Amino acid sequence: MPERNVFSTNLLISGYVKAGDIFSARDLFDRTVNQNAVTWTILIGGYARRNETSEVFKLFSEMRKSGIDPDHVTIVTVLSACNDPTIMNQETRIHGLVVKMGHKWSVVVCNALVDSYCKSHCLDSASRIFEDMEKRDCVTYNAMITGYGKEGYNAKSVEIFVEMQHHGFKPSDFTFAAVLGSCVGLNDLSLGQQVHCFIVKTNFVRDVFVSNALLDFYSKLDKVICWKKLFDEMPYLDGVSYNIMITGYAWYGQYKECLEVFRKLQLTGFDRKQFPFATLLSTATALHDLQMGRQIHAQVVVTIPESEAEVINSLIGMYVKCGTLDEAKMVFRNHSNRNAISWTSMISSYVQKELNEEALNLFIDMCKVGVNADQSTLASVLKAAANLGSLGLGKQLHSYIIRSGFMSNVFAGSALLDAYANCGSTEDATQTFDEMPEQNIITWNAMIAAYARNGDGEATFKSFKELEKSGLQPDQVTFLSILSACSHCGLVTEGLQYFDCMSRIYKLDPLRKHYACMVDILARNGLFEEVERMMSEMPYEPDEIMLTSILSSCKVHKNKELGIKIANQLFKMDLKDGGAYVILSNFYAEAGNWDEVAKVKKAMKDRGVKKVPAMSWVDIKQTTHSFSSNDKTHPQFSEISQKLDYLSKEMEKHGYRADTSCYHHNVEEGTKAESLMYHSERLAIAYALISTRPGSTIHVKKNLRACVDCHAAIKLISKIERREIVVRDASRYHHFRNGFCSCGDYCTPENGHRNPSRERAAKEVALSGKDEEWFRREYGDRLHAYNYPAKRYDNQGGRFNNDMRVGYNPNPRFERRPNYPPFDDVKLPRLNAPIEKDGDKDPIQSNKKTRRKPGKLGIKVENAMRQVQESH
């Protein structure tokens, strides 16, 4: 057998590389004694094609150590692998070697350097090489045009293209594709049409690659007629042409045409692995067509597409949005190559289905297998923590975000801000906002929504003014938060002003949600004529949310005529939310119409609608305890009951009488009062009182809105126990302290109409710890503790009215406010709370700095995140 020479060996290695058998190529390379620059370059090129960047640079380093100098082909081959963001500064090192070895005048090497720098997002370095090059060719200009276009510098990309024409270089198919991409980025139809004319003149219109770029240009600039005509006139079509058409139709919601083009694509002989399965799955999702989604899934299983990870993620999203979470879980479990997007899709699916603990457990598993979370993952996990109301877990995730380097990311920062707001900590939310290096409209919206959710109208409006000063344009989400704040605070005039300037000044069309907020603002304040006028003028039909809000206000303001009209409208609707039926039933019950109550309950039963039971949760010693109304199953119920009995007696000493109008069942008054005492939030608070140290803050979560009687009772409990009690109900956060609530009692409309001075006083006391007795000494009867029987401010007479229910129908537009001194100028003493043991600190004040121990789930998350950080 003849002895192999270097040429034949190189030829064999090249054959193995082209056949994709890199292992045989490497084995032959290792057994070759006389290796030259060509031998090394061939193997390096094989690894570069497989995107094994680390192996490329390892071989290149061994080549230099062996004493063989790389030639210009070797350098170009190595530079082609410099597209991995995890390998830093490799282009710079090779650039230095190019200068050292005298290759800096080679056009081929310089082109490779320019292209490599552009792919690594180092446009400054690429531009310097481009300017210093004595000789350039078409490839040089193509690299710069593409580089500027991909980084968003579309105007500069077009400028380079014009310069290329002035220097007499003929454009290639890559040139036209890059320039058309820049035209899309500039949203410049006229410029793109000029490029189209140039393509026709240079006879590139018959090139399928250029024609596909034109198709993409017209589809993204909403020129559907031009786009369809071009597709029909194209002399040659490939799979990409069909993919662009399918994606375009799906983008514009023309799903029928999308499926027709896909059927034509199936009849062609193009590679099925390149079919746009992800787009087709998004079409099935948009149509909520589970059967179609399953058919596409079957084709995916048979075909195994090239973009398998993207398709798997689309499958998970399709199954979740079509309501089959079990099938989504099956797809996720059976997918072996799960990336961050796959994990994020599944985590966000759990969050959408309100399976928040499952989402957090999945995040723990993701950390354990070593998959790095991205900003989307963190946003979903933060949402789960916020839904659970877990401030401790939110702080752990905050720490993880800082260690992962995502604090500078606007998306992750906004999610963290929103999580703090959902956990009731506006202070942490504000600090997060102030520390963000960049603030866009998303972060401003999150901050404004945080204040609105906690009922702080003053801070909401202040943030809106700061947003305007920053030069950013408020959007529809901004105004939704503003109107929500007006609704929480009862600010009718301000709500009407912002609603008007939304369309008049900012040219934004109000959506259904904006009208719903306005209806709620007007209805809560008894302005029913304005409500009916707005509903008749708005471009939407009133939905269940609007009608339910009006009915609730009719019950408060004793507007029986309108209430019956709205109730009849609601009853005719196919309501799916049990809350609407409850309000409907309560309206009839308060009117004493028990026959109609029975009809409502029968309708609920016939329509399969179930009333959501009231539940409350409290975290004690790393364990979450849940309570329902009249729940006697807790192991410590006897102690809880004793605590409630004690509190009941103490509250009676302060003038408390149970408001049985909240209990809409036809039973004896004594039974009603006893049932109110065992509402879920009171059980949770009583258990927290007997399980935590004196003076510590209590955090309670409730799935429904707190009733009027419980709201009044919790105010008194906070005063008796000298505790801060934070309750998150279905509508907002309530901070109870010293017998006051931060909502100023406006959230419980039965307690009276809005009195801004009273609200400000209540919020000042609840949030700052000022002593109620001090206020009494300073201001006398002008400020009271709002204990039952509650006093009302009579707007017409300018006095407090002790009668809560009879003959009270004020017009908030003509409110006469008492002339209280400004609180900003008042220096208040600290609350003289009982001191725990031998300490000398106010327990309420000192508790703010006490770090809350994380729950079991929080500990698991913290440990998993620490393991990931240590491994990296």
N, C-alpha and C positions, 0 to 999 in steps of 0.2 A: 504494500500500500504506500503510495507516494506521501512524503512528509508534507504536512501543512505549512504554508508560509503565512505571513501576517495578512496578506491581502485576502486569502481564502478564509482565514479565521474571522476577519472583519466582516466578510460577506455572510458567513454563517450566523454571526451574532446579530447582524442587521436583519437577517431573515427571521430569526426567533422574535426580535423586537417587533417587526411589522406584523407577525402572526399573533402578537399579544402574549407570547410565552416568555415573560420576563425572567422567570425562575431558571429556565434552560439557558437563556442568554447569560444570566449571571454565573451559572455553573461553568459554562464554556469560558467566560471571561476570566474566572478565577483560575482555570487550568491552563490559561495561555501564558507562556513565558515571556515572549517578546511583544509587549504591549506598546503601541505608539499613541499619538494624540488622537488618531481616528478611532482607535479601539475604545478609548475612554469616552470620546464624544458620542459614539453610537449608544453606549450603555447609559450615559447621562441623559441623552435624548429619550430613551425608553422610559426611564423613571419620570422625566418631565411630562411625557404624554399621560402618565398615570396620576399626575398631580401629587407625586410623593416628593414634596419639596425638600424635606429634611434629608432624604437619601441622596438627592441631587447634590446638595452642598457638601454632604459627607464624602461622596465620590470625588467631587471637584477638589476638596482639601487633600484627599489621598493622592490624587493625580499630581498635585504640586509637590507633595512630600516625596513622591517617587522620582522627582527630578525632571519630569516631562513638562515642558512649557505649553500652556494652552494656546491655540491659534485663534483667529477671529471667529471661526465656526464654533469652536468650543464655547467661547464667551457668549456668542449669540444664543447658543443652546441653553446655557445656564441662566441667562437673563430671561429667557422665556418662562422659566419656573418662578420668577420673582413676582408672584401674584398672591402669595399667602400672607394675610395680615399678621399671623402669629410669628413669622420670621421677619424681624425688624432689621433695618439698616443694611441688608445684604446688597441692595443696589449701590449704595454708597461705597462699600468695600470693593465691589467689582469695578465701579467707576474709577477708584484709585488705582486698581491694577491695570485698567485700560490705559490710563495716562502713563503709568510707570513703564508699561511694555510698548508704548509708542503706537497704540491702535486708535488714538483719539481722532486721527484724520480719516479713519475708515468710515464711509457713509453707512455701511451695513451695521457696524458696531454702534455708531451714534444713533441710528434709527432704533436699534434694539434697546439702547439706554433710554431714549425718549419714551418709547412705548412702555418700558418697565416702570419708569417714574410716574407716568400717567396712570397706569393700573394700580400703583401704590398710593395714589392721591397726592403725589408730590409735584404739583404743577409748576411750582417755582423752579425746582431743579430741572424739570423737563424744558421749561421755557428758556433757562440760561443756556442749556446745551443747544437748543434750537437756534438761539440768536448767535452763538459762537461758531456754528457750523459754516465752513466755507463753501461746501457743496451740499445741496439738498436734492431730493427727488420726490416723486409722488408719494412714496411710502412715508417720508418725513412729515409732509403736510397732513396726510391721512391720520397719522398718530396724534398730532396736535389737535386737529379738528375733532377727532373722537374723544380725546382726553378732556378738552374744554366742555364739550357737550355733555359728557357723563357727569361732570362736576357741577353742571348747572350754569356754566358761563356760556350761554347760548349765543349772545351777541358777539363775544370774542371768537367763538367757533366760526360764525359766519364771516367775521372780519378776516380770519386766516384763509378761509375759502376764497374770498375775493382777492387777497394777496397772491394766492396760488395761481389764479387766472392771470393776474398782471405779470407774473414771472414766466408765463407761457407753459406751465405744466398742465398736462391733460388730466382731467379727473377720471377716476376709476369707479367701479361699482361700489367699492367701500366708501369713496368720497361722497357720492350721492346719498347713500344710506345714512351717513353721519350727519350731513347737512340737513336732510329732511327731519332727522330726530331733533336737531336744534330748532327748526321751524316749529315743530310741535311744542317744544319748550317755550318758545317766544309767543306761541298762539297766534302766529302771523300767517294767515291764509294767503295773502297776496304774495309774500316772499316764497312760500311753498309752491304756488302756481308758477312763479317765474322759474324756479328750479325744475319743475315739471316740463316747462317749455325747453329748457336747456337739455334735459334728458332726451326729449324727442329729437332735438337738433343733432345731438351726438349719437343717436341711434342706440341708446341704452334701454329704450323702452321695451325691447324684446328680451332683455335680461330679466329672468324671473326674480333674482335677488333684489334688483332695483325696483321692479314692479311691486314686489311685496312691501318694500319700504314706502312706496307711494300709497298702497292700500292702507297701511298702518297710519300714514299721515292724514289721509282723508277721514278715516274712521274716528280718529281721536279729535278731529276738529269739527265733528258733527256734520260733515257733508255726505249724508247718506246716499243722495242721488249720484254724485260723482264717484263715490266709493263702489256702488253697485255696478255702475256703467263700466268702470275700469276693470272690475272683476270679470264681467261678461266679455270684455274686449281683449283680455290678456291672451296672447298666443300660446303661452305655456303656463301651466299651473303645477304647483307641488303641494305637499302636505301643509307647508307653512301658509300658503295662500288660503286654503280652507280654514286653517286654525284662526287666522286673522278675521275672516268673515264670521265664524262661529262666535268668537270672543266679542266682536263688534255688535252683533245682534243681541247677544246676552247683555252687554253693557247698556244698550238702549231699551231693554225690556221687550224686544221683539222675539219672544221665545219660540213662536211657531216657525218663523223663518230660520231661527237658529237650528232647530231640530231638522228642518228640511235640508239645510246645507250639510248637516252631519250624516243624514241618510245618503246623500250623494257621495260624501267622503268615504263611507263604508263600501261603496261599489267600486272605488278606485283601487289600484294596487299599491298604494302608498303604505309605508311602514306603520302598522297599527300601534307600535310602541310610542309613536309621536302624536297620537290622537289627543285632543284637548279634553281629557277626562275631567280635570279639575273644573274647567268652565262648565261642562255639561252637568256636573254635580251641583254647581252653584245655581244652574237653571232649575234643576229638580228641587233644590232648597227654596228658591223663590216661588215656585209653583206649589210647594208643599205636596209634591207628588212622590210619595214613598215608593210606589211601585216602579216608577221610572228610575228612581235612585237605586233600587235593588237590581234592576236590569243593567245599569251602568256598572254597578259593583261586580256583577257576574263577568262582564267584559274585562274589567280590571284584573280579576283573578286569572282569567285565561291569558291575557296579554302580557301582564307584568310590565307596565309602562316605564319609560326612562326616568320620568320625574315621579318616581314611586312615592317618595316622602310627601311631596305636595299633594298627590292624589289621596293618600291615606288621611292626611289632615282634612282634606275636603270631605272625605267619607264620614269622618267623625262629626264634623260640623253639620253635614246633611242629616245624619241620623238623629242628632240631638234636636235640631230645629224642627224635624218632623215628628218629634215626640217619642222616639224609641231609644232611650238612653242605654238599655241593655245591649242593643246591637252596636252602639258606639263603643261601649266598653269591650265588647268582643273583638271589634276591629283593632282597638288600641292594644289589647293583650296579645293578639296574634301577630302584631307587627314587631319584628325583631329590631330593626334599625330605627329606633325612636330618637328623634332629635328634640331640641328645645321647643320647636313649633308643635310637635305631636303632644308633648306633655302639657304645653300651654293650652292647646285646644281642649284637652280632656279636663284640665283644671277649670277653665272658664265655663265648660259645659256643666260641671258640678255646681259652680257658683250661680249660673243661670237657673238651675233647677232648685236653688236654695239649699243645696247639700253642702253647706259650708265646711263642716268638719271633715267630710270625705275629701273636699278640695285641699284642705290643709294636710291631711294624711298623704295625699298623692304628691303634694309638694315635698314632703319629707322623703318619700321614696325617690323622687327625682334627685334630691340632694345626695342621697345615699349611693345612687348609681353613678354619680359624678357628672351629671349633665348640668351645665351652667345655665342658670336662669337669665333671661333677658328682661327688658323693661316691660314687655307684655305679660310675662309670667308674674312679675312682681305686682303689676297692676291688678291682676286677677286674684292673687293671694291677699293683697291688701283689701280688696273688696270683700273677700270672705271674712277677714278679721273684723272689718267694719260691720258687716252684717251680724256677726256674733257679738258686737259691742265690746270686743276685747282690746282695751287700751294697752294692756301689758304686751300682748302679742304684736300689736301695731308698733310699739317701741322696739321690740326685738327685730322686726322686719326693717325698721328704720336703720338700726345698727347694721343689718346685713346689706342694705342699699349703700350705706357709706363705705363699708369694707369692699363692696363689689365695684365701686367707682361709678354708680349710676345716679348720684345726687345731682350731677350736672345735667342729667337728662330731663328734659321738660316733662316728658310723658310719665316717667316714674315719680318725679317730684310732685306732679299734679295728683297722681293717684295717692301718694302718701298724705298730701294735704287733705284730700277728700276723706281718707280713712280717719284721720284725726278728727275731722269735723263730724263724721258719722259716730265717732266714739264720744262726742260731747266735749272734746277738748279744743276749744277755739284758740286757747293760748298756744298750744303746740302747733296748731294749724297756721296761726299767724307767724310764729317763729320759723316754721318750714318755708312759708312764702317769702319772708324777708331774707332768708339765707340762700334762696335759689339764685344762681348766677344769671339766669335768663328768665324773663317772664313774658309769656305770650298770652293770647286771648284765652287759651285753655286754662292756664294757671289763674288768671284774673277771674274767670267764671267760677272756678273751684273755690276761690277765696270768698267771692260774693255769695255763692251758694252756702258756704259754711256759716256766714253770719246770718243769712236768711233762715237757714234750718234751725238755728238756735234762737230765732226771734229777735235778733238785735238789728232793728230797722235803722238806727242811727249809724252804726258801723257799715251796714249794707250800702246806704246812700253815700257815705264818705268814700268807700272803696270805689263806687261807681264814678264819682268825680275824679278820683285819682287815676282811674282807668282812662277817662277822657283826656286828662292832662298828659298821660304817657304817649298819646298819639295813636293808640290802637282804636279800632272801630268796634263798638259793642255789637254783638250779634243777637239772634233770637234767644239763645240760651241765657245770655246776660239778662235780658228783659224778663225772662221767665222767673229767674231768681229774684229780681227786683219786685215783681208783682207778687211773688210768693211771700216776700218779707212784708209787703203792704197788707197781704191777707192775714198773716200771723199777728200783725200789730194793729189791724183795724184802721189803716191810714187810707181813707177813701179819697181825699183830695189828691194826695201824692200818687196814689194808684192811677187815678184818671189822668194826671199830668204825664206820668211815664208812659202810659198806654197810648196817649195822643202823640208824644214826641217820638215814639217808636216808628210810626209810619210817616209822620210829618217831617221830622228832622233826619232820621236815619234811613228812611225809605225801606223799612222792613215790614213785610206783611205779617200781621198777627196770625198765629196758628190756633188750632182748636184749644190747646193748653193755655194760651194766653187769654182767650175768651173765658175759659173755665175759671181762671184766677180772678178775672174781673167780676164774673157772676158771683163768685164766692165772697169777694170783698163787699159788693153791694148788698147781697142777701144777708150777710152776717150783721150788717148795720141797719137792716130793716128797710132798705130803699128798694121796695119790690116793684114800683113803677119803673124805675131805671133798669131793673133786672129784666122786666118784660120787654122794654124798649130795646135793650142791647141784644136780647135773644132774637128779636124780630129782625134786627138789622145785620146780624153777623152772617157770614156766608156758609155756616155750618148748621146742621140740624142738632138740637140739644141732645146730648148723650146721657147715659146713666149717671156719670160723674156729676155733671151740671145739675141734673134734676134732683139727685140725692142731696147735694149741697143746699139747694133751694128748699127742699122739704124739711131738712134739719133746721134751717133758719125759720121756716114757717112755724115749726113746733115751738121754737124759742120765743118768737114775737107774737104768738097766738093768732097768726093769720090763717084762720081755719078755711076760708073760702079758697084762697090760692093753694093752700096745702092739699085740699081734696082734689083740686084740678091736677096738681103735679102728681099726687099719689095715683090717680087714675092713669095718667100717662106712663108712670113707672110700672104699674101693674100689667099694662098691655105689652110691655117689653119682655123679651126673653132674657131675663137677667141671669147672669152666671155667678155674680158676686153675692155672697150671703150677707155682706154688710148692708147692701141696699135694702134687702128684705127686713133686716133688723130695724133700720131707721123707719121704714114704712110701718112695721108692726108697732114700734114705739110711738109713732105719731097717732095711730088709732087708739093705742092703749091710754095715752095721756088725755085723749078726748073722751075716754070711757066707752068707746065703741068696740066692745069685746067680740062682737060677731065678725067685724072686719078683721080683727086680729086673727081670729080662727081661720078666715079665708086666706090670709097671707101665709099662715103656717101650712095650710093645706097645699097652697100653690108651691111653696118650697119643697114639700114632700113629693108632689106630682112631677115637678121639674128636676128632681134629683139634686137640689141645692141644699147644702148643709151649712149651718151656722158655724163659723170658726169659733171654737171655744177660747175664752180669754185665758192667756197663759202669761206668767211672769217668771223671770230667771234672775238669780243672783249667784255670784261666784264667791265661795267661802273656802278658804284653805285649799286652793288648787282644785276645787271641785265645783261644778255647776249644779245648782239645785233648782228644779222647776216646780212651779205651783200652779194649780188651777183654782177656780172659785170653789169655795166650800170643800177644799181638798183636805182630807183627814188621813192621808196615807203616809205622810212624812214620819220617819221614826221619832222625831222630837215634837210631834204635834201637841202633846200635852203642855210642853214648855212654851210653845208658840201661842197656844190658846191662853195660857196664864198671862203672857206678856200683852196680848191683845185686850184681855179683860182689864189689866192695869191701865193700859193706855186709854181705854174707853172711859174709865172713871176719871182719869186726869183731864181728858178732853172736855168732859161734861163740866168740870170746874171752870174751864175757860169759855163756857157758853156754847159748846158744841151740841147740836141736835142733828140727828141723822136726817138727811134729805131723802125721804123715801120716794120722791117723784122720779128718782133715777132707776127705781126697780119696777119694771113694767110687767108685773105678773099680778094676777087677780088673787092676792092672798092677804092675810091680816097684816096690819101695820107692824106689829111686833116681829113677825116673821121676816118682813122686808128689812127692818133695821138690823136684825141678827145676820141676815144674808149679806148685807152690805159690809158688815164688820169682817167677814171672811172672804172678801174679794182677793184675787190672786196677788195684787201688788202689796196689799197689807200683810198677807201671810209672808211674802218674801222679805218685806221690811222688818217684820217682827222677828223672823229667823235671823236676819243679819244683825239685829240689835242684840240678841242673846249670844251671838257667835263671834262678835268682833269686839275689839277693845273700845272703851268709851272715847268719844271724840273723833273716831275715824270716819271717813266719808263712806257712804253706802251708795253703791251703783246697782240700780235695778233696771231690767229691760222688760218691756211689755209689748205683746204683739198687736193689741188694740188700743184705742184711745181711752185714757183714764176718765172715769165718770166724775161728775161734779162733786159728789159727796166724798169720794176718795181724794180728790184734789184738795178739798178743804181739810180733810183729816190729816193728810200727809204734811200740810203746812203746820198744823198744830203739833204733830209728832216731832217735826224738826225743832220746834221751839221747846217742847217738853224735854226731849232727850239731848238738846243742844248739839245736834248733829247736822252735818250737811248731807242731804239726800238727793241724789241725782237719778231721775227717772226718765228713761227714753221710751216714749209711747209711739203709736203709729204715725203721729203727725210731727213731733218735735221733741226737744229736750227740755226738761223742767229741772231747775236748780232750786231746791227748797232749803231755806236757811232762816232761822230766827222767826219762823212764822210767816215768811214771805216766799213767793215763787217768782222766778225770773220772768215768767210770762206776764206778770202783772194782772193775772186772772182773766186776761182777754181770751185765752184758749178755751175757757169754760164759759160759753156765751150765756148760760143761765145766770151767771153771777153779775151780769150787767154789761152795758155798752162800754166802749173804750173810753178811758180817761187817761190821757197821756201823762198828766202830772202824777197820778197814782201809779201808773205803770213804771215811771221813772224812779219813783220812790221805792217801789217794791223791788225793782231790779237792783237798785243801789244797795238796799239792805241785804238781798239774797246773795249777791255776788261779792260784797265787800266785808260782810261780817259786822256791820254796824248794829248797835243795840237798839231794839225797838223802844225800850223805855226811855232811852236818850231822846229819840225822836218825839216821843210823847211830851217829855218835859220841855223840849225846845219849841214844838209846833202845836201842842195841845191836841184838840179834837180834829184838827184839819188832816191828820194822818192817823189811820187806825190799822189794826192788824188783820183786818178782813176775816175775822173768825165768825162763825155762825152765831146769831143771825147776821148775815152780811149786810153792809150798808151800800146803798147805791148813790151815785152822784146825780142829783136831779139837774139836768142841763138847763131847764127852763127857769128854775128857781135859784140856781146857784147854791144848793145846799145838799147835804147827804139825806137820802130817803131810806128809812129802815125797811120799808115794805118792798120785798123783792119782786112780787109778782102782780100786784094789783095796780091798775091805772098808770102804767109806766110805758110811754111810747115816745121817747125823745127823738129829735132829729139831729144826728151827729154833725150835720153841716153847721149848726148854730150852737156849738158847744161853748159854754162859758166856763173857763178853767179857773180854779182857785190860784191865787197869786203866791205860790210857794217860793221861798228863797232858793237860789241856785245851789245845787249840791256841790258844785265844783269849789265853792268858797268855804265849805264847812269842814272843820277838822274834827273827826270823830274818834272817840276812845275805842280801845279794843274791847271785844266782847269778854265779859268776866265768866268764862266757862269753867266748870269744875276741873281741877287739875288731877291728872292720873298719878296716883301714888305720891312719891316725893318729888316729882318733876316740877319745874317752874315754867313750863312752856304751855301756851295755849294749844290744846290738842287739835283743834280744828285748823289752826294756822300751821302747826308743825307737821301735820299730816300731809300737807302739800309736798313736802320734800321727802316723804317716806316712800321708798321704792316698793311697789307692789310685787309680791312674789308671783312668778308666772304659773299658769295652770299646767296640768300634766301635758296637754297638747302643746302648750307654749314651750315647755322644757324640751319636748321631743324635737320641735322645730329648731330651737336654739342649739341643741346638741348636734343635729344634722348639719346645720349651717356652719357650725364651728369645724366639723370634720371636713367639709368641703373646702373651707378657707385654708385649713392646715395642709390639705393634700396639694393645694396649688401654691 
